[in-house]
Amino acid sequence: MSKRVLILGGARSGKSSYALREASAITGKKAFVATAEALDDEMAVRIARHRSERSAEWDTFEEPVELPALISRIVPGHDVVLVDCLTLWVSNILMRELPFDRYSDEFLQAVTRQTPADLFIVSNEIGLGLVPDTPIGREYRDFLGRLNAGIAAISTDVYFMVAGIPLKIKGTRQ
């Protein structure tokens, strides 16, 4: 049975590093799925830093929007797939004014299909702070919160990262 691992946390909490470390420890063919776009110099630097953290054993796929189709296509050919991250993916959908519910449903279907691949999914937990003061900010928080809850429900393991420390909130005890 394959694992589906959701890793949540705040900004700079160590989510991506933890996901990469855990997924790298699994033997087999690996795929890294990046949803970020280099829309400015600062993001280009972040993306380059993340790329440099991955070893050559990782096949890298960059997809800002059509994540469900990509997952369906690459999961059968890999033993480990790491998606980093849903936070930016939801933002990409919202900013393009695409139908979030359709994309969310398709993503949930793609990750629930039976496959031997272990899936690691990174996302921010943004519902712990203040209520956003703009309608689009509240819509974004609500969309991401619903997606995180949907992924958590179908995940075998869920971790919440705090200051670089993983807290296991769902799954078997180690």
JOVENNOR-V484415 format. One record per residue. PSI is psi in radians with two decimals (NA if undefined). OMEGA is omega in whole degrees, 0 to 359 (999 if undefined). D_FIRST is the distance of its C-alpha to the first C-alpha in Angstrom with 1 decimal. Layout:
BEGIN
psi:PSI omega:OMEGA d_first:D_FIRST
psi:PSI omega:OMEGA d_first:D_FIRST
END
This chain:
BEGIN
psi:2.27 omega:180 d_first:0.0
psi:2.73 omega:178 d_first:3.8
psi:2.60 omega:169 d_first:6.6
psi:1.94 omega:188 d_first:9.7
psi:2.13 omega:176 d_first:12.7
psi:2.27 omega:179 d_first:16.2
psi:1.93 omega:182 d_first:19.1
psi:2.81 omega:174 d_first:22.4
psi:3.09 omega:178 d_first:25.9
psi:3.12 omega:178 d_first:29.4
psi:2.37 omega:177 d_first:31.1
psi:0.48 omega:181 d_first:31.2
psi:-0.11 omega:180 d_first:29.0
psi:0.20 omega:183 d_first:26.9
psi:-0.94 omega:185 d_first:23.8
psi:-0.76 omega:180 d_first:23.7
psi:-0.76 omega:179 d_first:24.5
psi:-0.80 omega:180 d_first:21.8
psi:-0.79 omega:180 d_first:19.1
psi:-0.73 omega:180 d_first:20.5
psi:-0.81 omega:182 d_first:20.7
psi:-0.76 omega:181 d_first:17.1
psi:-0.62 omega:179 d_first:15.7
psi:-0.46 omega:182 d_first:18.3
psi:-0.21 omega:180 d_first:17.2
psi:2.35 omega:179 d_first:14.0
psi:2.68 omega:177 d_first:15.1
psi:-3.08 omega:182 d_first:15.1
psi:2.29 omega:188 d_first:16.7
psi:2.47 omega:176 d_first:17.2
psi:2.32 omega:176 d_first:18.5
psi:2.19 omega:180 d_first:20.5
psi:2.02 omega:180 d_first:21.6
psi:2.35 omega:179 d_first:24.9
psi:-0.12 omega:183 d_first:26.5
psi:2.62 omega:173 d_first:29.8
psi:2.45 omega:179 d_first:33.1
psi:1.34 omega:183 d_first:36.0
psi:-0.19 omega:176 d_first:38.5
psi:3.01 omega:184 d_first:40.7
psi:-0.69 omega:182 d_first:41.5
psi:-0.74 omega:178 d_first:39.7
psi:-0.62 omega:178 d_first:36.4
psi:-0.70 omega:178 d_first:37.0
psi:-0.77 omega:179 d_first:37.3
psi:-0.78 omega:180 d_first:34.1
psi:-0.77 omega:179 d_first:32.1
psi:-0.70 omega:179 d_first:33.8
psi:-0.76 omega:178 d_first:32.9
psi:-0.72 omega:178 d_first:29.2
psi:-0.73 omega:183 d_first:29.3
psi:-0.35 omega:180 d_first:31.0
psi:-0.32 omega:182 d_first:28.4
psi:2.45 omega:177 d_first:25.8
psi:2.98 omega:181 d_first:26.0
psi:-0.22 omega:181 d_first:26.5
psi:-0.18 omega:182 d_first:23.0
psi:2.21 omega:167 d_first:22.0
psi:2.28 omega:182 d_first:22.7
psi:2.32 omega:177 d_first:24.3
psi:2.29 omega:178 d_first:24.5
psi:2.10 omega:182 d_first:27.0
psi:1.85 omega:183 d_first:26.8
psi:-0.35 omega:186 d_first:28.7
psi:-0.90 omega:188 d_first:28.3
psi:0.87 omega:182 d_first:26.3
psi:-0.78 omega:180 d_first:22.9
psi:-0.76 omega:180 d_first:21.0
psi:-0.72 omega:180 d_first:22.4
psi:-0.80 omega:180 d_first:21.6
psi:-0.82 omega:180 d_first:17.9
psi:-0.60 omega:182 d_first:17.7
psi:-0.71 omega:189 d_first:19.6
psi:-0.42 omega:183 d_first:18.0
psi:-0.76 omega:181 d_first:14.3
psi:-0.42 omega:182 d_first:14.0
psi:0.14 omega:182 d_first:16.1
psi:2.68 omega:177 d_first:14.5
psi:-0.45 omega:181 d_first:11.8
psi:2.31 omega:175 d_first:12.7
psi:2.21 omega:179 d_first:14.7
psi:2.15 omega:178 d_first:17.0
psi:2.11 omega:181 d_first:19.1
psi:1.78 omega:7 d_first:22.4
psi:2.85 omega:178 d_first:23.6
psi:-0.47 omega:182 d_first:23.6
psi:-0.88 omega:179 d_first:26.9
psi:-0.60 omega:179 d_first:28.8
psi:-0.81 omega:179 d_first:27.0
psi:-0.72 omega:177 d_first:28.3
psi:-0.76 omega:179 d_first:31.7
psi:-0.72 omega:179 d_first:31.8
psi:-0.84 omega:182 d_first:31.2
psi:-0.77 omega:182 d_first:33.8
psi:-0.42 omega:177 d_first:36.4
psi:-0.01 omega:180 d_first:36.2
psi:0.74 omega:178 d_first:36.6
psi:2.83 omega:183 d_first:33.7
psi:1.70 omega:184 d_first:32.0
psi:-0.81 omega:184 d_first:29.5
psi:-0.70 omega:179 d_first:28.1
psi:-0.84 omega:180 d_first:27.4
psi:-0.73 omega:180 d_first:25.7
psi:-0.83 omega:179 d_first:23.7
psi:-0.75 omega:180 d_first:22.5
psi:-0.66 omega:179 d_first:21.6
psi:-0.80 omega:179 d_first:19.6
psi:-0.70 omega:177 d_first:17.6
psi:-0.75 omega:181 d_first:17.0
psi:-0.68 omega:183 d_first:16.0
psi:-0.18 omega:178 d_first:13.3
psi:-0.18 omega:178 d_first:11.9
psi:2.48 omega:178 d_first:11.6
psi:2.21 omega:180 d_first:8.4
psi:2.64 omega:176 d_first:8.1
psi:-0.17 omega:182 d_first:6.7
psi:2.44 omega:170 d_first:8.8
psi:2.29 omega:181 d_first:8.7
psi:2.31 omega:174 d_first:11.4
psi:2.19 omega:184 d_first:14.3
psi:2.21 omega:182 d_first:17.0
psi:2.38 omega:177 d_first:20.5
psi:2.68 omega:176 d_first:23.0
psi:2.56 omega:170 d_first:26.3
psi:1.85 omega:184 d_first:27.1
psi:0.06 omega:183 d_first:30.6
psi:0.12 omega:183 d_first:31.3
psi:-0.16 omega:185 d_first:32.7
psi:-2.75 omega:179 d_first:36.0
psi:2.69 omega:173 d_first:39.0
psi:2.19 omega:180 d_first:39.0
psi:2.54 omega:185 d_first:39.6
psi:0.04 omega:178 d_first:43.2
psi:2.65 omega:178 d_first:42.7
psi:-0.72 omega:180 d_first:41.2
psi:-0.59 omega:176 d_first:39.0
psi:-0.72 omega:178 d_first:37.8
psi:-0.68 omega:178 d_first:37.0
psi:-0.76 omega:179 d_first:35.3
psi:-0.85 omega:180 d_first:33.1
psi:-0.75 omega:181 d_first:32.2
psi:-0.78 omega:179 d_first:31.4
psi:-0.88 omega:182 d_first:29.2
psi:-0.69 omega:178 d_first:27.2
psi:-0.75 omega:179 d_first:26.9
psi:-0.73 omega:179 d_first:25.6
psi:-0.79 omega:178 d_first:23.1
psi:-0.75 omega:180 d_first:21.9
psi:-0.70 omega:178 d_first:21.7
psi:-0.75 omega:179 d_first:19.7
psi:-0.73 omega:179 d_first:17.1
psi:-0.67 omega:182 d_first:17.1
psi:-0.59 omega:182 d_first:16.5
psi:-0.02 omega:181 d_first:13.2
psi:2.58 omega:174 d_first:12.1
psi:-0.51 omega:182 d_first:9.9
psi:2.47 omega:176 d_first:12.8
psi:2.29 omega:178 d_first:16.3
psi:2.53 omega:173 d_first:19.1
psi:2.11 omega:183 d_first:22.8
psi:2.28 omega:176 d_first:24.9
psi:2.04 omega:178 d_first:28.5
psi:0.72 omega:178 d_first:30.8
psi:0.04 omega:181 d_first:28.2
psi:2.15 omega:179 d_first:26.5
psi:2.21 omega:174 d_first:22.9
psi:2.04 omega:181 d_first:22.9
psi:2.10 omega:181 d_first:19.5
psi:-0.13 omega:175 d_first:19.9
psi:2.45 omega:177 d_first:16.5
psi:3.11 omega:181 d_first:13.6
psi:2.56 omega:178 d_first:13.7
psi:2.53 omega:179 d_first:16.9
psi:NA omega:999 d_first:17.2
END
